[in-house]
Amino acid sequence: MDLRFSADELAFRDEISGFIADNLPDDIRQRMRLGYSPEKADTIRWQRILNARGWAAYSWPREHGGPGWTPVQRMMFLEENQLAPAPDMQVFNITMIGPVLIQFGTDDQKRRFLPRAADLDDWWCQGFSEPGAGSDLAALKTAAKREGDEYIVNGQKIWTSTAHMADWCFVLVRTNPQAAKRQEGISFLLIDMKTPGITVRPIISIDGTHHLNEVFFDDVRVPVAMRVGEENKGWDVAKFLLGNERSGIARLGKSKERVRFAKEAAGDMRAGGRPLSEDGEFRRRIAQLETDIKALEITQLRVLSAQKAGEGKQDPLTAVLKVKGTELLQATSELVMDVGGPLSMPEWAQELAALSNEPELGPVWATEATRSYLMLRAASIYGGTNEIMKNIVSKAVLGL
Ligand SMILES: Cc1cc2nc3c(=O)[nH]c(=O)nc-3n(C[C@H](O)[C@H](O)[C@H](O)COP(=O)(O)OP(=O)(O)OC[C@H]3O[C@@H](n4cnc5c(N)ncnc54)[C@H](O)[C@@H]3O)c2cc1C
């Protein structure tokens, strides 16, 4: 295991950070720094700038419109992008459907969808989970019956992030309810969200935003040409996709950026008559988080180093990255919220704003910190819950 970066890798990192510094629109950077989630328009604008440079589809090979980077280069790119701070690439497009089509798609599907996914001309969403089929995904019931060269789809998906703004959805459906094993009767379909029979209903999450949805399918007609992989072999496609979903999920750059922001903001806040940044307990907490981030960074490099050496494609240690990375995202969002103290209480700030014509009390980053803290409670659920990840670690890493 070699944890040192080569001179080429260090030069690569400088090239990435220089490009981002020169090209990230200032209004987007300012909003991200204050802790806002990127708007759809921000993500599209930034992804197109990166795509024009050939970098947006950062994990794809060159022949399909990606830069053909090594795992270390991808990690550096993601980290510099998060540190900027800039919007992440649209995950369903770049990390999920792109690699799936490259691996399993027909030539027509690749030609039609890959360039549009990279440039965000199509916004994709993921229709996997159902009421009763989350961790136990193979229990899914949404049915697709074949009629000539079409499937007729009926059923319901849930927790479908960004479905209300999506052009297309990749969906797992049951095509053979009689299969001996549940996993053997599933297929993977690409569904145009404008098709008649689709209803999208919002689910407002605890942070007060509309990100999640229920999606209902009532006699939705989908051409057979929109199936990816063989009929009833969709489980193989789903497993491949879920393996990719976990890579890059640690988002260490984001945690680092939040700690850096908290340190700056603490200079302006007071604790016991002194700047919070001088408070011993606060400094201890920062030191602990920075140590945990460093430890996970080394684990991430170990995983990458093993990949480089070709020691195995799907390393179960990525489950550790998911658990620890999301715990750190939660801890660092809590840190920023605590720096804001009482000013981080959005209800209170809203009430004051309504009662008074004075400018809002306290900085906007503090109320956004609470929103982000609340939303990130979900980070230990999506992408495979942390309990399921710990099951993987206990079996596949610890051999228990
Ligand atoms: C913010 C957010 C966005 C999401 N976006 C999408 C999306 O875009 N598309 C999509 O398809 N899905 C999405 N999901 C759904 C997500 O994949 C599921 O919520 C997740 O897989 C868990 O499934 P579940 O909610 O049905 O919970 P369950 O599977 O019912 O789990 C409930 C609890 O039991 C625990 N548990 C379950 N089985 C075991 C076990 N074997 N051992 C130990 N503990 C267990 C779980 O860890 C959890 O704590 C999203 C979820 C969230 C919160």
The ligand as an SDF file (V2000), in Angstrom:
LIG
                    3D

 53 58  0  0  0  0  0  0  0  0999 V2000
  -33.5400   11.3780    1.6160 C   0  0  0  0  0  0  0  0  0  0  0  0
  -33.7810   10.0580    0.9250 C   0  0  0  0  0  0  0  0  0  0  0  0
  -33.6680    9.9690   -0.4450 C   0  0  0  0  0  0  0  0  0  0  0  0
  -33.9380    8.7720   -1.0900 C   0  0  0  0  0  0  0  0  0  0  0  0
  -33.9130    8.7580   -2.4600 N   0  0  0  0  0  0  0  0  0  0  0  0
  -34.2700    7.6140   -3.1070 C   0  0  0  0  0  0  0  0  0  0  0  0
  -34.3720    7.6150   -4.5330 C   0  0  0  0  0  0  0  0  0  0  0  0
  -34.1260    8.6310   -5.1920 O   0  0  0  0  0  0  0  0  0  0  0  0
  -34.7760    6.4770   -5.1390 N   0  0  0  0  0  0  0  0  0  0  0  0
  -35.0460    5.3410   -4.4410 C   0  0  0  0  0  0  0  0  0  0  0  0
  -35.3630    4.3390   -5.0710 O   0  0  0  0  0  0  0  0  0  0  0  0
  -34.9640    5.3160   -3.0900 N   0  0  0  0  0  0  0  0  0  0  0  0
  -34.5980    6.4290   -2.4090 C   0  0  0  0  0  0  0  0  0  0  0  0
  -34.5450    6.4260   -1.0310 N   0  0  0  0  0  0  0  0  0  0  0  0
  -34.9550    5.2360   -0.3130 C   0  0  0  0  0  0  0  0  0  0  0  0
  -33.8400    4.5030    0.4030 C   0  0  0  0  0  0  0  0  0  0  0  0
  -33.0740    3.7540   -0.4910 O   0  0  0  0  0  0  0  0  0  0  0  0
  -34.5180    3.6320    1.4640 C   0  0  0  0  0  0  0  0  0  0  0  0
  -35.1080    4.5000    2.4060 O   0  0  0  0  0  0  0  0  0  0  0  0
  -33.5480    2.7160    2.1450 C   0  0  0  0  0  0  0  0  0  0  0  0
  -33.0910    1.7160    1.2730 O   0  0  0  0  0  0  0  0  0  0  0  0
  -34.1710    2.0600    3.3850 C   0  0  0  0  0  0  0  0  0  0  0  0
  -35.3750    1.4500    3.0720 O   0  0  0  0  0  0  0  0  0  0  0  0
  -36.7070    1.7360    3.9050 P   0  0  0  0  0  0  0  0  0  0  0  0
  -36.8700    3.2030    4.0200 O   0  0  0  0  0  0  0  0  0  0  0  0
  -37.7960    0.9400    3.3060 O   0  0  0  0  0  0  0  0  0  0  0  0
  -36.4070    1.2240    5.3700 O   0  0  0  0  0  0  0  0  0  0  0  0
  -36.3810   -0.3390    5.8920 P   0  0  0  0  0  0  0  0  0  0  0  0
  -35.6680   -1.1360    4.8960 O   0  0  0  0  0  0  0  0  0  0  0  0
  -37.8170   -0.6580    6.1910 O   0  0  0  0  0  0  0  0  0  0  0  0
  -35.5610   -0.1910    7.1890 O   0  0  0  0  0  0  0  0  0  0  0  0
  -36.1010    0.3300    8.4150 C   0  0  0  0  0  0  0  0  0  0  0  0
  -35.0130    0.1990    9.4800 C   0  0  0  0  0  0  0  0  0  0  0  0
  -34.6970   -1.1940    9.6930 O   0  0  0  0  0  0  0  0  0  0  0  0
  -33.3070   -1.4230    9.4880 C   0  0  0  0  0  0  0  0  0  0  0  0
  -33.1060   -2.7360    8.8380 N   0  0  0  0  0  0  0  0  0  0  0  0
  -33.7610   -3.2200    7.7490 C   0  0  0  0  0  0  0  0  0  0  0  0
  -33.2890   -4.4360    7.4220 N   0  0  0  0  0  0  0  0  0  0  0  0
  -32.2940   -4.7230    8.3080 C   0  0  0  0  0  0  0  0  0  0  0  0
  -31.4070   -5.8290    8.4880 C   0  0  0  0  0  0  0  0  0  0  0  0
  -31.4170   -6.8890    7.6580 N   0  0  0  0  0  0  0  0  0  0  0  0
  -30.4970   -5.7700    9.4960 N   0  0  0  0  0  0  0  0  0  0  0  0
  -30.4370   -4.6910   10.3220 C   0  0  0  0  0  0  0  0  0  0  0  0
  -31.2560   -3.6090   10.2070 N   0  0  0  0  0  0  0  0  0  0  0  0
  -32.1780   -3.6240    9.2220 C   0  0  0  0  0  0  0  0  0  0  0  0
  -32.8500   -0.3050    8.5690 C   0  0  0  0  0  0  0  0  0  0  0  0
  -31.4700   -0.0650    8.7160 O   0  0  0  0  0  0  0  0  0  0  0  0
  -33.6930    0.8640    9.0700 C   0  0  0  0  0  0  0  0  0  0  0  0
  -33.1070    1.4530   10.2040 O   0  0  0  0  0  0  0  0  0  0  0  0
  -34.2700    7.6080   -0.3530 C   0  0  0  0  0  0  0  0  0  0  0  0
  -34.3350    7.6800    1.0350 C   0  0  0  0  0  0  0  0  0  0  0  0
  -34.1190    8.8870    1.6840 C   0  0  0  0  0  0  0  0  0  0  0  0
  -34.2350    8.9320    3.1690 C   0  0  0  0  0  0  0  0  0  0  0  0
  1  2  1  0
  2  3  1  0
  2 52  2  0
  3  4  2  0
  4  5  1  0
  4 50  1  0
  5  6  2  0
  6  7  1  0
  6 13  1  0
  7  8  2  0
  7  9  1  0
  9 10  1  0
 10 11  2  0
 10 12  1  0
 12 13  2  0
 13 14  1  0
 14 15  1  0
 14 50  1  0
 15 16  1  0
 16 17  1  0
 16 18  1  0
 18 19  1  0
 18 20  1  0
 20 21  1  0
 20 22  1  0
 22 23  1  0
 23 24  1  0
 24 25  2  0
 24 26  1  0
 24 27  1  0
 27 28  1  0
 28 29  2  0
 28 30  1  0
 28 31  1  0
 31 32  1  0
 32 33  1  0
 33 34  1  0
 33 48  1  0
 34 35  1  0
 35 36  1  0
 35 46  1  0
 36 37  1  0
 36 45  1  0
 37 38  2  0
 38 39  1  0
 39 40  1  0
 39 45  2  0
 40 41  1  0
 40 42  2  0
 42 43  1  0
 43 44  2  0
 44 45  1  0
 46 47  1  0
 46 48  1  0
 48 49  1  0
 50 51  2  0
 51 52  1  0
 52 53  1  0
M  END
$$$$
